[in-house]
Amino acid sequence: MTSISPANHSAALTVLKQAWPPSGSALNFLSSAVFKASSTSVANAIAAAFTSNGELQKVFSSRYEAVMESAARKFNGISIHPDNGRHNALADTIIANRESFPPEEFTIHTDLPDGASITTIIPSAAAMKGETFKKWVQEKQSSFDAAQAAKEATLDNTVSGTAAVAALSQIVETVVLNTNKSRAQMLLQATSVAQEDLAKPYLNDD
């Protein structure tokens, strides 16, 4: 049995990525001959969503890369057709941002080479309300957790800074006291020496 090391597998995926056509503009895909929606109004609404929200294009491109890489891993390095990847990326983008697209249930359809095709049903916003709300709660919770973590980090830094200042003050105080004490001892010693000198009999009886 031949095994593929993670490094070699990663290198193979890198080569495959270079062979994949880029995701391209979502709007170009939506206006291509291979794409269809359940109605013209739905197709126009999807296009309008991408036109008004530039972040959706970033999500679309990111999902395309993820889909193509996932397919390559699943099928031992043989990826799916780019239009299949774009279709899946579009479906993922719509589901993840359901509130930005037509609220009713609709379908998206893509024709693939050799007569193949793929159709995806997008549930209505109402049917997805539970999942959409769960996503909203998770986002709010994540934002709260991040804010709390930042607050605690700031508090920790403040406490640490206060403790450091207190410790430094203690050190300075100790050094000053010790220095003053040493000076006092030196002065006392000098005074003692002077007194001893004064007590010496400088006149010899001789």
N, C-alpha and C positions, 0 to 999 in steps of 0.2 A: 504494500500500500504506500502510495506517495503522499506525503503531507506537505502542505504549503505553510510556511512560517508566516506569522503576522506581518513581518517586514516585507516579505515578497508579495503577500496579498495586498498590502497597502500600496506597494509600488505598482502592482497590476491595476488597482483601482485608479491610481493617478494617471496611468496611461489611458485608461478607458475614459476618464473625465476629459482628457485632451481630445479624445475622438468624438465626444458628445457635442452636438451643436448646442449653442447657448439657448437658454429658455426663450430669449427674444422678448419683444413687447407683448404683454397680454392682449393689448388692443389689436395688434396685428394678427394674433391667433384667433381672436373673436371675430375678426372681419375676413378671415381666410375661408376658402371654399370648403375646407374639411369640417368646419365647426357649424353646428346648428343648435338652437335652443327650442324649447317647446312652442315658442311663439316669437314673432318679431319684436313685440313689445318687451318681452323678457330679455331677449338678446340686447336690445337697446338699453335697457335698465342696467344690465350687467356691465356693458361698456361705459355707461355714465358713471357707475360706481368707481371704476378704475380711473376714469378721467378726473373725477373730483377728489380722489384720495390716492396720493402718490405712494403711500405706505403699502397699499395692496399689491403694487407691482413688486416691491421688495419681498413680500410674503410669497407671491407667485414664483419668483425666481428661486427663492430659498427652498420652497417645496419641490420645485422641479429637480433641483440638484439632489435633494433627499430621495425622491422617488426613483430617479435614475440609478443612484448608488445602491438603494435597497434592492432594486431589480437585479442589478449586476451581482450583488452578493447572493441573492436567492437562486439565480440561474447560472452560477459558477462563471461569472465574468461576461455572460451574454446579456446585454441590456435590452430594454424594450425600445420600440420605435419612439423617436422624440415627440411625435404628436400624441402618442399614448401617454408619455410623461407629462406633456403640457395639459392634456385633458385631466389626468389625475391631480396635477398641481392646481388646476383651476377649481376642481371639486373640493379639494382640501382647503383652499383659500376661501371659498364661499362658505363652507361649513364653519370654519374657524372665525369668520367675520359675518355671521348670518344676518346681523342687524343692518348691514350695509347693502343688502341685496333685496330683490323683490320678496315680499313676505309670504306669498302663496307658494304652494308646492310647484316645482317645475323640473324639467329635465334638461340636461346638456348632452349633446351627441357629437361624436367625432368619427369621421370616416378614416380608416387606416388602409394601408396598401393591401393589394391582393383581395379586395372585397371585404376585408374585416372591418369591424366598427365597434365602438364602445359607447354605451349609454348609461348615464348615472342619474338617479332620481334624487333631487335635493328636497328634503322634507320641508314643510312649511315652517315659518318662524314660530307659529303657535305650537306646533308639534315639538319643536326644539326648545321651547321656552324653559323647560326644566334644566336642560343642559346649558342653555345660555345663561340662566340665572346662576347655576352652579359655577360657571366660568367667571361670572362677575364677582361672586362672593370670594372665589379663590384669588382673583386679582386684588380685591380690596384687602383680603387677609395678608397677601404677600406684601402689599404696600405698607400695611400697618406693622407687620413684622420687621420690614426694612427700616421703618421710621423708629421703632422701638430699639432696634439694634444700634442705629446711629446715635440715638439719645443716650443709651447705656455706654456706648464707646466714649461719647463726649464727657459723660459724668465720670467715667473711670479715669479719663485723662485729667479731668479737673481735680479729682481726689488725689491722683498720683502726683500731679503738679503741686498741690497744696502740701502733701506729705514731704515732697522733695524740698520745697521751700523751708518747711519747718525743720527738716533734718539739717539743711544747709545753715540755717540760723543757729541751730544748736552747736554745729561744728565751729562756726565763727565765734560764737559766745565762748565755747570751751578754749579755743585758741587764744582769744583775747584775755580770758581770765588766767590761763596758764602763763601767757606772756607777762601779764602784769604781776603775777605771783613770782615769776622768775626774776623780774626786775626788782621786786621788793626784797627777795632773798639776797640778790646781789648787793643791793644798797645796805641791807642789814649786815652782810659780811664785810663790806667795805668800812662800815662804821665801826665794827668790832675790831678790824685790823688797825684802824686809826687810833682807837682807844688803847690798844695794846702797845702801839708805837709810842704813844704819849707816856705810857707807864714805864717804858724802858729807862734805865739809869744811863743817860748819855755821858755823864761825867764819871770818869774812872777815879777810884780812890788813889790810883797811882799818880 
